[in-house]
Each structure stands twice: as C-alpha cells, then as structure tokens.
C-alpha cells in the first residue's frame, strides 16, 4: 500500500480555533496525532493518558483528548466531526488515524489516493433478546 496525505483542519470543540495542514492518512494508527504544543495552543484539552505503540514497536506515553476535524474530500466537499486526538510529543507528528476515519465515515480509496465519504445510515438495535439469548 502507498501513502498519501489529506487536507485537514484540526480545531477546538467549540470551533473558535483551528489549524489547517496536509496530514498523512495512517490507517495503521489508532488515533489521529498532532503536536501536543499545537493542540494546547488551539485550546484542545487532554482527557486522559494513553500508551501508543509505534510501527517500530516502541511505546510512546502521551495524553489524548477530542478535537473537531474537517477533512477535505475535494475542492468542493469536506466532512466534519469530533474524534480522539493524541497529544504527540514529537512536533512533526501530523496524521489522520483510523478512529477519525471511522467517526467521520471515511474509507480509503487507495488506487486513487483519496478519502471517500460513506453515506449509509448508522445501524442500531432492532429488538430485544429474551433470557435464553433468542429474539
């Protein structure tokens, strides 16, 4: 699989501040990751500590919180939503991870190196189980 970048705006939950950049689309990363200093500057608050395992197997201790993401699909369309973001200690970190793609209902079109919005409804519970596990 190749790698590609997408235009993304990461910002505070209330929308009062945001940073726009081209970020790596990394389906192997659980959460999106941006520099801790940038996220703090944008007013994004860390929620809890987390341990992330990188591609080389090393562990990174940092915090994560929630941010508002707007990801451009093309010049005319974008998708927005809230998703987890890691407060990465490395100032060069800028990646869009799998949970952000899931929360915003985006899938990777690798041959065309782009993200595609899936316009299907959410699935929900349609009944109840009896005590024996049947419907």
N, C-alpha and C positions, 0 to 999 in steps of 0.2 A: 504494500500500500504506500502511496505517496503522501506527502504532507501538503497542506495548504492553509491559507490564512483567511480570516473573515473580518469585515469591518464591524467593530463592536463599540458600544458606548456602555461603560460601567459607571453606575452612579448610586447616590444615596436613595433610600427607600422613598423619601418624600419628593424626589425629583429636583431638589434645589441645587445639586451639583453633580457633574458627570465628567468623565474623561473619555474621549474617543480615540481609538487606535486600531491598528490591524493586529489581531491576535491569532496565534496558532490554534487550529482546531485539533484538539488532542482527545480522541475517543478512549484512549488508554488512561487518561486522568479522571479520577472520580469527580472532583470538583474543579471549577474554574480557579485559576490562581493569578493574582496580581500583587505587585509590591505592597507590603504592609504599610509603608510610608504613604503611598498614593491613596490607598483605601482610607487611612486615617485622615488624610488631608481632605478627602471628599465627604467626611463625616459618617463613614460607614463604621459601625461598631462591631467589634468581635463579640461572638456569642459564647463560644466555648473552645477549649483546647482540643487539638487533634494531632495524631501522628500519621503522616503520609509516607508511603513507601514509593521511592522514585524508580524509574526504569532500570537503574543500575543496582537496585536492591538496598540502597542506603535509606535511612529514615530521617525525616525532617519533622521537627516539633514546631508547630505554629498554632495559631488560632484560626477559627473560621467564623464567618457571620453571613449576613444576607445582603445582597445588592440587587439593584434594578439593572437588568441587561436589556439593551436594544441591539439586535443583530440585523445588519443589512443583508437582504437576500439578493437584491439587485439595486439599480439606481432609483427605482420607484417604490419598492416594498421593503418593509422591515417587520420584525416580530419583537415584542417586548414582554418582559415578565420578571419575576423575582426568583432568584436561585441562590444556593450557597456559594460562597467565595472564600478561598484560602488566603490568609494574610501572609504571603510568602516572604521570607527574609531576604531572598535574592532580588535585587532591584531590577533585574532584567526579565523577571517572570511575567508573562502575559499569555495565558492560554484559556481557551474555552473548553471546559471539561464535559464529561458525559451527563452529569446531573443537569447542567444548564441546558444541554440539548434536549433532554427528556422533559424538563419543566416547560420549555418553550415549544415542545412538539416539533423538533427539527431532526431530520435524518441526513446522513451524509450521502451525497451523490459523488462518489469517488472518481468515476471516469471523467466527470465534468468539473471536478474540484469545486463543488459548491454545496451549500446547505439548502434543503428543501423543507418547507413547512407542510406538515401532515394535517389536513383539515378534517380529521374524523373526530367524532364526539368521544367523550370520556365514557368508559364502561363502568357500570355500577352494579350493585347488588339488586337482584330482581325477585328475591323470595326469601324464605326462611327455612332453616333446617330444623327437622324435628330432633328429638333427643337421641334417636338412633343414627343420625347422620344423613337421613334421606330428606327429600324435599317435601 
